Amino acid sequence: MIFGIGTDIIEVARMERHITSNSSLKEKLFTAREQAYSENKATVFQHYAARFAAKEAFFKALGTGYRYGMAFHEIEVVNDDLGKPIVHLHGKVKEFIEKEGIQHIHLSISHVKEMASAFVVLEI
Ligand SMILES: CC(C)(COP(=O)(O)OP(=O)(O)OC[C@H]1O[C@@H](n2cnc3c(N)ncnc32)[C@H](O)[C@@H]1OP(=O)(O)O)[C@@H](O)C(=O)NCCC(=O)NCCS
């Protein structure tokens, strides 16, 4: 059964401005693996923006938004061997998901030069 859905769209240039002008923001938002993945791509900020969109979409699917002490870096996007994005959870977000009985997380990402978007489905 579907618990919730969420979507988000982010301006790539805005993401670039924020994380280049505030050095601690990158660490607050993205895990080491997400940073390594994005920094190794030619279109670095499209990948960061897409990952941020995924985190926002996830919070929308939860229905809570960004609250209860949950942090963006606790929602981690990793890519499998075929490139499919998978969500790994940590900390308070993981606890919250377990409490709600959510079993499956589906994520799809897309990006072009100007915008990045993500769509999340949570299943119980
Ligand atoms: C995966 C694919 C559908 C992506 O579509 P696209 O229009 O090129 O790019 P988009 O911006 O819409 O999507 C990119 C995102 O797709 C996701 N993606 C990549 N591989 C995926 C897969 N196997 N399954 C689901 N999602 C995938 C990733 O999240 C990627 O973003 P990220 O690298 O920041 O995580 C397409 O590239 C494809 O079919 N690739 C497989 C075949 C291939 O690589 N052919 C070229 C070499 S022969």
The ligand as a Gaussian input file, in Angstrom:
#p B3LYP/6-31G(d) Opt

LIG

0 1
 C       18.934000       5.868000     -17.222000
 C       18.393000       6.768000     -18.326000
 C       16.934000       6.431000     -18.589000
 C       18.560000       8.216000     -17.855000
 O       17.852000       9.111000     -18.691000
 P       18.499000      10.491000     -19.180000
 O       17.469000      11.220000     -19.945000
 O       19.798000      10.160000     -19.848000
 O       18.899000      11.330000     -17.887000
 P       17.995000      11.983000     -16.708000
 O       18.582000      13.290000     -16.327000
 O       16.531000      11.988000     -17.036000
 O       18.205000      10.927000     -15.530000
 C       19.450000      10.808000     -14.922000
 C       19.221000       9.965000     -13.697000
 O       18.689000       8.699000     -14.088000
 C       18.904000       7.807000     -13.007000
 N       19.281000       6.512000     -13.534000
 C       20.434000       6.152000     -14.118000
 N       20.409000       4.835000     -14.430000
 C       19.217000       4.355000     -14.025000
 C       18.609000       3.064000     -14.041000
 N       19.246000       1.981000     -14.520000
 N       17.368000       2.919000     -13.521000
 C       16.726000       3.988000     -12.992000
 N       17.248000       5.256000     -12.948000
 C       18.478000       5.425000     -13.458000
 C       20.018000       8.399000     -12.155000
 O       19.435000       8.779000     -10.919000
 C       20.478000       9.617000     -12.948000
 O       20.856000      10.737000     -12.177000
 P       22.138000      10.677000     -11.217000
 O       23.278000      10.191000     -12.031000
 O       22.292000      12.091000     -10.751000
 O       21.759000       9.736000     -10.090000
 C       19.156000       6.548000     -19.671000
 O       20.409000       7.209000     -19.601000
 C       19.405000       5.063000     -19.963000
 O       18.488000       4.342000     -20.338000
 N       20.636000       4.620000     -19.741000
 C       20.952000       3.188000     -19.851000
 C       21.521000       2.874000     -21.190000
 C       22.740000       3.670000     -21.438000
 O       23.491000       4.003000     -20.533000
 N       22.962000       3.954000     -22.697000
 C       24.065000       4.754000     -23.102000
 C       25.281000       3.948000     -23.286000
 S       25.084000       2.627000     -24.426000

